[in-house]
Amino acid sequence: MSTFHIEGGCRLQGEIHPQGAKNEVLQILCATLLTPHKVTVHNVPEIVDVLNLLELLGDLGIAVEKTAPGSYTCCAADIHLDILKTPAFQKKAAALRGSVMIIGPLLARFGEGYMPRPGGDRIGRRRLDTHFAGFQNLGAVFNYEAQSGCYHVAAKQLKGAYMLLDEASVTGTANIIMAAVMASGVTTIYNAACEPYVQQLCKMLVRMGAHIQGVGSNLLTIEGVAELNGAEHTILPDMIEVGSFIGMAAMTQSEICIKNVAYDNLGIIPEQFRRLGIALERDGNDLLVPAQQYYEIESFIDGSIMTIADAPWPGLTPDLLSVFLVVATQAKGTVLIHQKMFESRLFFVDKLIDMGAQIILCDPHRATVIGHNHHVRLRAAEMSSPDIRAGIALLIAAMSAKGVSIIHNIEQIDRGYQHIDKRLNALGAKITRA
């Protein structure tokens, strides 16, 4: 197990480029299973989860070639479905939550999908019912093998149907879209997730020959086609990393320029940081975070305490709530952080409390943060990263703290952030990987 040793109190200065979006690239790479032709993907973040998925796809028979830094060509001309039931493949797939999105493309193209229950972050119950209910609506037969813990879906021919999703699940919507693009007839998906990641998937599928209407809305209409062609696709900058860098600049009272953020795809993220009092300046597709000695949390018009809560797009992504929470610990004022979509993502706050933060954990979903207004610095601590997003929040806290902090289990951070220590050290941070 690796650790970070972080010397806190260092000011950052310079430019940083966000990596490609993790949540988008996992969908895009799974979609390469839909065609026997080559699909080239650019701006691929070479993080643990993505590299593990590429290895998994290679085991299935996809010819994966790295053509340049961050660019990969995938050709799924020769797929070996028998590998799905081997213990080695199932062990790899079970460790990666994104592996569930292999099922939709396999079902569409080969009439069968088989996958163990996926792993990923331990952030509460993350059910998969939406995925399989969607497949069943398209005519697939679903079976869960309790003894092996594997899901199996099969259909001789998927047929288009109307469906109203019980939740606007991003991965569920993506999986159903990939199954529906080759189903016979017309599929209508209402209450579909409409995050930029899903929009990007739809745009690539359209370039491959799919017929999809309503992209960007929660009502998608898909007319099935017999086959799909190859395509070229570029991954968006990761909005979660952009938000993380904003939080780092605010907490360390630094000035940084975040380059090529695809600003129009950030949604309400910039405005939510401004509600915490953080100044942001847009320059085309670049985002400048000027150095601030203090930042003050807004209150609502009636004077009540500001609440920041997650919600499906175009609401605030739940992946950034941990960053907002840690940034609020040094703001002037009080804010209620309400994590609606997962029930145990706030349990890392006990580590922040140990560092001197003033936080009241109300319940598994809500935490009230009383900011120090930079009058009292957090103190260094030794801690462990429970998941990707809590891990980056703890790293931000350590970078602003007094003294040297140690974060164990940084493999969790590596799952979502590429070479984060080297990139931040280039801006002036002092992070040592041990």
C-alpha positions as CSV (number, residue, x, y, z in Angstrom):
1,M,0.0,0.0,0.0
2,S,1.4,3.4,-1.0
3,T,1.2,6.6,0.9
4,F,1.4,10.4,0.3
5,H,3.5,12.6,2.6
6,I,2.2,16.1,2.2
7,E,3.9,19.2,3.5
8,G,1.1,21.7,4.0
9,G,1.0,25.4,3.6
10,C,2.6,25.6,0.1
11,R,1.2,28.2,-2.3
12,L,0.5,26.9,-5.8
13,Q,1.3,28.9,-9.0
14,G,1.0,28.2,-12.7
15,E,-1.1,26.4,-15.3
16,I,-2.6,22.9,-15.1
17,H,-4.4,20.9,-17.7
18,P,-7.3,18.7,-16.5
19,Q,-7.2,15.1,-17.7
20,G,-9.9,13.4,-19.8
21,A,-13.1,12.6,-18.0
22,K,-13.0,9.3,-16.2
23,N,-16.8,8.8,-16.1
24,E,-17.0,9.5,-19.9
25,V,-14.1,7.3,-21.0
26,L,-15.4,4.2,-19.2
27,Q,-18.7,4.4,-21.3
28,I,-16.8,5.2,-24.5
29,L,-14.4,2.3,-24.2
30,C,-17.3,-0.2,-23.5
31,A,-19.1,1.2,-26.6
32,T,-16.2,0.0,-28.8
33,L,-17.7,-3.5,-28.4
34,L,-20.6,-2.5,-30.6
35,T,-18.7,-2.6,-33.9
36,P,-16.0,-4.8,-35.5
37,H,-14.5,-1.7,-37.0
38,K,-11.7,0.5,-35.4
39,V,-12.7,3.2,-32.9
40,T,-10.0,5.7,-32.0
41,V,-10.4,7.6,-28.7
42,H,-8.3,10.6,-27.7
43,N,-7.6,12.4,-24.4
44,V,-7.9,9.1,-22.5
45,P,-6.8,9.5,-18.8
46,E,-4.3,6.8,-18.0
47,I,-5.6,6.2,-14.5
48,V,-6.0,2.8,-12.8
49,D,-9.7,2.3,-13.5
50,V,-9.3,3.1,-17.2
51,L,-6.2,0.9,-17.6
52,N,-8.0,-2.0,-15.8
53,L,-10.9,-1.6,-18.2
54,L,-8.6,-1.6,-21.3
55,E,-7.0,-4.8,-19.9
56,L,-10.4,-6.3,-19.4
57,L,-11.5,-5.5,-23.0
58,G,-8.2,-6.9,-24.3
59,D,-9.0,-10.2,-22.5
60,L,-12.3,-10.2,-24.3
61,G,-10.5,-10.1,-27.6
62,I,-10.5,-6.4,-28.4
63,A,-7.2,-5.4,-30.2
64,V,-6.1,-2.3,-28.1
65,E,-3.3,-0.2,-29.5
66,K,-1.9,2.9,-28.0
67,T,-1.2,5.2,-30.9
68,A,0.0,8.3,-28.9
69,P,0.0,9.6,-25.4
70,G,-3.7,9.5,-24.3
71,S,-4.8,8.0,-27.7
72,Y,-6.0,4.4,-28.2
73,T,-7.5,2.5,-31.1
74,C,-9.8,-0.4,-30.2
75,C,-11.0,-3.0,-32.7
76,A,-13.5,-5.6,-31.5
77,A,-13.5,-7.7,-34.6
78,D,-12.8,-11.0,-32.8
79,I,-14.6,-11.3,-29.4
80,H,-14.3,-14.4,-27.2
81,L,-17.5,-14.7,-25.2
82,D,-16.4,-17.8,-23.5
83,I,-13.8,-15.8,-21.5
84,L,-16.7,-14.1,-19.7
85,K,-17.2,-17.2,-17.4
86,T,-13.6,-17.8,-16.5
87,P,-12.6,-17.1,-12.9
88,A,-9.7,-14.8,-14.0
89,F,-11.9,-12.6,-16.0
90,Q,-14.6,-12.5,-13.4
91,K,-12.1,-11.5,-10.7
92,K,-10.9,-8.5,-12.8
93,A,-14.4,-7.5,-13.7
94,A,-15.7,-7.7,-10.1
95,A,-13.0,-5.2,-9.0
96,L,-14.2,-2.5,-11.5
97,R,-17.7,-0.9,-11.3
98,G,-17.4,0.3,-14.9
99,S,-17.4,-3.3,-16.1
100,V,-21.2,-3.4,-15.8
101,M,-21.3,-1.3,-19.0
102,I,-19.9,-4.1,-21.0
103,I,-23.2,-5.9,-20.7
104,G,-25.3,-3.6,-22.9
105,P,-23.0,-3.7,-25.9
106,L,-22.5,-7.5,-25.7
107,L,-26.3,-7.9,-25.5
108,A,-26.9,-5.7,-28.5
109,R,-24.2,-7.3,-30.7
110,F,-24.1,-10.9,-29.6
111,G,-27.4,-11.4,-27.9
112,E,-25.9,-12.2,-24.5
113,G,-24.1,-10.5,-21.6
114,Y,-22.6,-12.1,-18.5
115,M,-20.8,-10.2,-15.7
116,P,-20.1,-10.6,-12.0
117,R,-21.4,-8.0,-9.6
118,P,-19.1,-5.0,-10.0
119,G,-17.1,-3.4,-7.2
120,G,-15.8,0.2,-7.1
121,D,-16.1,2.8,-4.3
122,R,-17.8,1.8,-1.1
123,I,-20.1,4.8,-0.9
124,G,-23.4,3.2,0.0
125,R,-25.8,1.1,-1.9
126,R,-25.5,1.6,-5.7
127,R,-28.1,-0.7,-7.2
128,L,-28.1,-1.9,-10.7
129,D,-31.9,-2.5,-11.1
130,T,-32.2,0.4,-13.7
131,H,-29.7,-1.4,-16.0
132,F,-31.5,-4.7,-16.0
133,A,-35.0,-3.4,-16.0
134,G,-34.1,-1.5,-19.2
135,F,-32.7,-4.6,-20.8
136,Q,-35.9,-6.5,-19.9
137,N,-38.0,-3.7,-21.5
138,L,-36.0,-4.4,-24.7
139,G,-37.0,-8.1,-24.5
140,A,-34.0,-9.6,-22.7
141,V,-34.3,-12.4,-20.1
142,F,-32.5,-11.6,-16.9
143,N,-31.0,-14.1,-14.4
144,Y,-29.0,-13.5,-11.3
145,E,-26.8,-16.5,-10.3
146,A,-26.7,-16.2,-6.5
147,Q,-24.0,-18.8,-6.1
148,S,-21.5,-17.2,-8.5
149,G,-22.7,-13.6,-7.9
150,C,-23.0,-13.1,-11.7
151,Y,-25.6,-11.4,-13.8
152,H,-26.8,-13.0,-17.1
153,V,-29.0,-11.4,-19.8
154,A,-29.9,-12.9,-23.1
155,A,-32.1,-12.1,-26.1
156,K,-32.4,-13.5,-29.6
157,Q,-33.5,-10.1,-30.8
158,L,-33.9,-6.9,-28.8
159,K,-37.0,-5.0,-29.7
160,G,-37.5,-1.2,-29.2
161,A,-39.9,-0.2,-26.4
162,Y,-41.0,2.8,-24.3
163,M,-39.5,3.0,-20.8
164,L,-39.6,5.4,-17.9
165,L,-36.5,4.9,-15.9
166,D,-37.0,4.7,-12.1
167,E,-33.9,6.8,-11.6
168,A,-31.8,9.0,-13.9
169,S,-28.8,6.7,-13.5
170,V,-25.8,7.8,-15.7
171,T,-24.3,4.3,-16.1
172,G,-27.8,2.8,-16.4
173,T,-28.8,5.2,-19.1
174,A,-25.5,4.6,-21.0
175,N,-25.9,0.8,-20.8
176,I,-29.5,0.9,-22.1
177,I,-28.6,3.3,-24.9
178,M,-25.8,1.0,-26.0
179,A,-28.3,-2.0,-26.0
180,A,-31.0,0.0,-27.8
181,V,-29.0,1.3,-30.7
182,M,-29.1,-2.1,-32.4
183,A,-32.5,-3.2,-31.3
184,S,-35.3,-3.5,-33.9
185,G,-37.8,-0.7,-33.9
186,V,-37.9,2.5,-31.9
187,T,-36.9,2.8,-28.2
188,T,-38.0,5.8,-26.1
189,I,-36.1,6.4,-22.8
190,Y,-37.8,8.9,-20.5
191,N,-36.1,10.2,-17.3
192,A,-32.8,9.5,-19.0
193,A,-29.6,10.9,-17.5
194,C,-28.5,13.8,-19.6
195,E,-25.0,14.5,-18.2
196,P,-22.3,15.7,-20.7
197,Y,-20.8,12.2,-20.5
198,V,-24.1,10.6,-21.8
199,Q,-24.3,13.3,-24.5
200,Q,-20.8,12.5,-25.6
201,L,-21.6,8.8,-25.8
202,C,-24.7,9.6,-27.9
203,K,-22.7,11.9,-30.2
204,M,-20.1,9.2,-30.8
205,L,-22.7,6.5,-31.5
206,V,-24.4,8.9,-34.0
207,R,-21.0,9.2,-35.8
208,M,-20.9,5.4,-35.8
209,G,-24.3,5.3,-37.6
210,A,-26.8,5.2,-34.7
211,H,-30.0,7.2,-34.9
212,I,-30.6,9.1,-31.6
213,Q,-32.8,12.1,-31.0
214,G,-33.1,14.3,-27.9
215,V,-29.4,14.3,-27.0
216,G,-28.9,16.6,-24.0
217,S,-32.5,16.1,-22.7
218,N,-34.1,13.5,-20.5
219,L,-36.2,12.1,-23.3
220,L,-34.2,10.0,-25.9
221,T,-35.6,8.4,-29.0
222,I,-33.5,5.7,-30.6
223,E,-34.2,4.0,-33.9
224,G,-32.3,0.8,-34.0
225,V,-29.9,0.0,-36.8
226,A,-28.5,-3.3,-38.0
227,E,-24.8,-2.4,-37.6
228,L,-22.4,0.3,-36.5
229,N,-19.2,1.6,-38.1
230,G,-15.9,2.9,-36.6
231,A,-15.4,6.4,-35.4
232,E,-13.0,8.9,-33.8
233,H,-13.8,10.5,-30.5
234,T,-12.2,13.0,-28.0
235,I,-13.0,12.8,-24.3
236,L,-14.1,15.9,-22.5
237,P,-11.9,17.4,-19.8
238,D,-12.8,15.9,-16.4
239,M,-15.2,18.4,-14.6
240,I,-14.5,16.6,-11.3
241,E,-10.8,17.4,-11.7
242,V,-11.5,21.0,-12.6
243,G,-13.6,21.3,-9.4
244,S,-10.8,19.7,-7.4
245,F,-8.3,22.2,-8.7
246,I,-10.6,25.1,-7.9
247,G,-10.9,23.8,-4.3
248,M,-7.1,23.4,-4.0
249,A,-6.5,26.9,-5.1
250,A,-9.0,28.3,-2.6
251,M,-7.8,26.3,0.3
252,T,-4.1,27.1,-0.2
253,Q,-4.8,30.7,-1.1
254,S,-3.2,30.2,-4.5
255,E,-3.5,31.5,-8.0
256,I,-3.7,28.9,-10.8
257,C,-5.0,28.8,-14.3
258,I,-6.9,25.7,-15.3
259,K,-6.5,25.2,-19.1
260,N,-9.1,24.0,-21.6
261,V,-11.9,23.2,-19.2
262,A,-14.7,23.0,-21.8
263,Y,-16.4,25.7,-19.8
264,D,-19.9,25.2,-21.3
265,N,-19.9,21.6,-20.1
266,L,-19.2,22.5,-16.4
267,G,-22.8,23.3,-15.8
268,I,-23.4,25.0,-12.4
269,I,-20.0,24.0,-10.9
270,P,-18.4,27.4,-11.3
271,E,-21.5,29.2,-9.9
272,Q,-21.6,26.9,-6.9
273,F,-18.0,27.7,-6.0
274,R,-18.9,31.4,-6.3
275,R,-21.7,30.8,-3.8
276,L,-18.9,29.9,-1.4
277,G,-17.3,33.2,-2.1
278,I,-14.5,31.9,-4.4
279,A,-13.7,34.3,-7.3
280,L,-13.4,32.7,-10.7
281,E,-12.5,34.4,-14.0
282,R,-13.3,32.8,-17.4
283,D,-10.9,33.4,-20.3
284,G,-12.4,31.5,-23.3
285,N,-12.1,27.8,-22.3
286,D,-9.6,28.6,-19.5
287,L,-10.5,29.2,-15.9
288,L,-8.4,31.5,-13.6
289,V,-8.7,31.1,-9.9
290,P,-7.1,34.2,-8.4
291,A,-5.4,34.1,-4.9
292,Q,-7.8,35.0,-2.2
293,Q,-7.0,35.7,1.5
294,Y,-10.6,35.0,2.5
295,Y,-13.9,33.9,0.9
296,E,-17.3,34.2,2.4
297,I,-20.3,31.9,2.0
298,E,-23.5,33.5,0.7
299,S,-26.7,33.1,2.6
300,F,-30.2,32.7,1.1
301,I,-32.3,35.7,0.4
302,D,-34.3,35.1,3.6
303,G,-31.0,35.0,5.6
304,S,-31.1,31.2,6.2
305,I,-28.0,29.0,6.0
306,M,-26.7,28.2,2.5
307,T,-27.3,24.5,1.4
308,I,-25.3,22.8,-1.2
309,A,-26.8,19.6,-2.4
310,D,-26.2,17.1,-5.2
311,A,-28.7,16.3,-7.9
312,P,-28.9,14.7,-11.4
313,W,-27.6,16.9,-14.2
314,P,-28.0,19.8,-14.6
315,G,-27.7,19.8,-10.8
316,L,-24.4,19.5,-8.9
317,T,-22.6,16.3,-9.4
318,P,-22.3,14.2,-6.2
319,D,-18.6,13.5,-7.0
320,L,-17.7,17.1,-6.0
321,L,-19.6,17.4,-2.7
322,S,-16.5,16.2,-0.7
323,V,-14.5,19.0,-2.3
324,F,-17.1,21.6,-1.5
325,L,-17.2,20.3,2.1
326,V,-13.5,20.6,2.7
327,V,-13.3,24.0,1.0
328,A,-16.0,25.2,3.3
329,T,-13.9,24.4,6.4
330,Q,-11.8,27.6,5.6
331,A,-14.6,29.8,4.4
332,K,-16.3,32.6,6.4
333,G,-19.8,31.5,7.3
334,T,-21.7,28.3,7.6
335,V,-23.0,25.9,5.0
336,L,-25.1,22.7,5.0
337,I,-23.7,20.0,2.7
338,H,-26.5,17.6,1.7
339,Q,-25.5,14.4,0.0
340,K,-28.8,13.1,-1.3
341,M,-27.7,10.4,-3.7
342,F,-25.4,8.2,-1.5
343,E,-25.8,7.5,2.2
344,S,-22.2,7.0,3.4
345,R,-20.0,9.5,1.4
346,L,-19.7,11.9,4.3
347,F,-18.2,9.5,6.8
348,F,-14.7,10.8,6.0
349,V,-15.5,14.0,7.9
350,D,-14.2,12.5,11.1
351,K,-10.7,12.8,9.7
352,L,-11.3,16.5,9.0
353,I,-12.6,17.0,12.5
354,D,-9.4,15.4,13.8
355,M,-7.5,18.0,11.8
356,G,-9.4,20.8,13.5
357,A,-12.3,21.4,11.2
358,Q,-15.7,22.5,12.7
359,I,-18.2,20.0,11.2
360,I,-21.4,18.6,12.6
361,L,-22.3,15.3,11.0
362,C,-26.1,15.4,11.2
363,D,-26.7,12.0,9.7
364,P,-25.3,9.9,6.8
365,H,-26.6,12.5,4.3
366,R,-26.0,15.9,5.9
367,A,-23.1,17.8,7.4
368,T,-23.0,21.3,8.7
369,V,-19.6,23.1,8.2
370,I,-18.7,26.2,10.2
371,G,-15.7,27.8,8.4
372,H,-12.5,29.0,10.1
373,N,-12.2,32.0,7.6
374,H,-8.5,31.1,7.3
375,H,-7.9,32.3,10.9
376,V,-7.2,28.8,12.1
377,R,-5.3,26.4,9.9
378,L,-6.1,22.7,9.9
379,R,-3.4,20.6,11.6
380,A,-1.5,17.8,10.0
381,A,-2.8,14.2,10.5
382,E,-2.3,10.6,9.4
383,M,-5.3,9.2,7.6
384,S,-6.4,6.7,5.0
385,S,-8.3,7.4,1.7
386,P,-11.7,5.5,1.8
387,D,-12.6,6.3,-1.9
388,I,-11.6,8.4,-4.8
389,R,-13.5,11.6,-4.0
390,A,-12.9,11.5,-0.2
391,G,-9.3,10.9,-1.0
392,I,-8.9,14.0,-3.1
393,A,-10.7,16.0,-0.4
394,L,-8.3,14.7,2.3
395,L,-5.4,15.7,0.0
396,I,-6.7,19.2,-0.4
397,A,-7.1,19.4,3.4
398,A,-3.5,18.2,3.9
399,M,-2.2,20.7,1.4
400,S,-3.6,23.6,3.4
401,A,-2.7,22.1,6.9
402,K,0.1,23.1,9.2
403,G,2.8,20.4,9.2
404,V,3.3,17.1,7.3
405,S,0.3,14.9,6.8
406,I,0.3,11.2,5.7
407,I,-2.4,9.7,3.5
408,H,-2.5,5.9,3.2
409,N,-4.3,3.8,0.6
410,I,-3.6,6.4,-2.2
411,E,-4.4,3.7,-4.7
412,Q,-8.0,5.0,-4.3
413,I,-6.9,8.5,-5.5
414,D,-4.8,7.0,-8.3
415,R,-8.0,5.3,-9.6
416,G,-9.4,8.8,-10.6
417,Y,-6.5,11.2,-10.8
418,Q,-3.5,10.7,-13.1
419,H,0.0,11.4,-11.7
420,I,-1.7,13.9,-9.3
421,D,1.4,14.2,-7.1
422,K,3.7,15.1,-10.0
423,R,1.3,17.5,-11.6
424,L,0.7,19.4,-8.3
425,N,4.4,19.4,-7.4
426,A,5.0,21.2,-10.7
427,L,2.8,24.0,-9.3
428,G,4.6,24.2,-6.0
429,A,3.1,21.5,-3.9
430,K,5.3,19.3,-1.8
431,I,3.9,15.8,-2.1
432,T,6.1,12.7,-1.7
433,R,4.9,9.2,-2.8
434,A,6.2,6.5,-0.5
